[in-house]
Amino acid sequence: VETEKPSVPSVPNEVRVMTDGKMRNYIKYATTLLMEKGEDLIVVKGMGRAINKTVTVAEIVKRRVAGLHQDTEIAPLEST
């Protein structure tokens, strides 16, 4: 039985990292947001098995885009 995921509005400056996605696509999207679209802030999110990939994406983007500052927040996910 498949259950429908609740629709969550996407935030324009958010990069949601999934386990089955390609890391290069996340990196390209994040750098595009910062360099071409002029975003001052992006949020890179991941949970579960995607945590390692999320951290790696954030670290690579930090190295590619000069002058970035990182704030790290780890928060529990509340399910209803």
C-alpha positions in Angstrom: 0.0 0.0 0.0 1.5 3.3 -1.0 0.7 6.3 1.1 0.7 9.8 -0.3 3.4 12.2 1.0 2.0 15.4 2.4 2.7 18.3 0.0 5.3 20.6 1.4 5.9 23.9 -0.3 9.4 24.2 -1.8 11.5 27.1 -0.6 13.3 28.8 -3.5 16.7 28.8 -1.8 16.6 25.3 -0.4 18.6 22.3 -1.7 17.0 19.0 -0.5 19.5 16.2 -0.7 18.2 12.6 -1.2 20.0 9.3 -1.1 19.3 8.5 -4.7 20.1 11.9 -6.2 23.4 12.7 -8.0 25.8 14.8 -5.9 26.9 16.8 -8.9 23.3 17.9 -9.5 23.0 19.2 -5.9 26.3 21.0 -6.1 25.4 22.6 -9.5 22.0 23.7 -8.2 23.5 25.2 -5.0 26.3 27.1 -6.9 23.7 28.4 -9.4 21.6 29.7 -6.6 24.5 31.5 -5.1 26.4 32.8 -8.1 23.8 33.3 -10.9 20.5 33.9 -9.1 22.2 36.1 -6.4 20.8 34.3 -3.4 22.5 35.5 -0.1 21.4 32.4 1.8 20.8 28.8 0.8 19.7 25.9 3.0 21.0 22.4 2.3 18.8 19.8 3.9 19.0 16.1 4.2 18.0 13.4 6.6 18.6 9.7 7.3 21.0 8.1 5.0 21.5 11.3 3.0 23.2 13.1 5.9 26.7 12.2 4.7 25.9 13.4 1.2 24.4 16.6 2.5 27.6 17.4 4.5 29.7 16.7 1.4 27.6 18.9 -0.8 27.9 21.8 1.6 31.7 21.4 2.0 32.2 21.3 -1.8 30.0 24.3 -2.4 32.0 26.2 0.4 35.2 25.5 -1.5 33.9 26.5 -4.9 32.2 29.8 -3.9 34.6 32.2 -2.3 33.6 34.2 0.8 30.9 31.8 2.2 30.0 31.4 5.8 28.4 28.3 7.2 25.9 28.1 10.0 25.1 24.5 11.0 21.8 23.5 12.6 20.8 20.0 13.5 17.2 19.6 14.5 14.8 16.7 15.0 12.1 16.1 12.5 8.6 16.1 14.0 6.2 13.7 12.3 2.5 13.8 12.8 
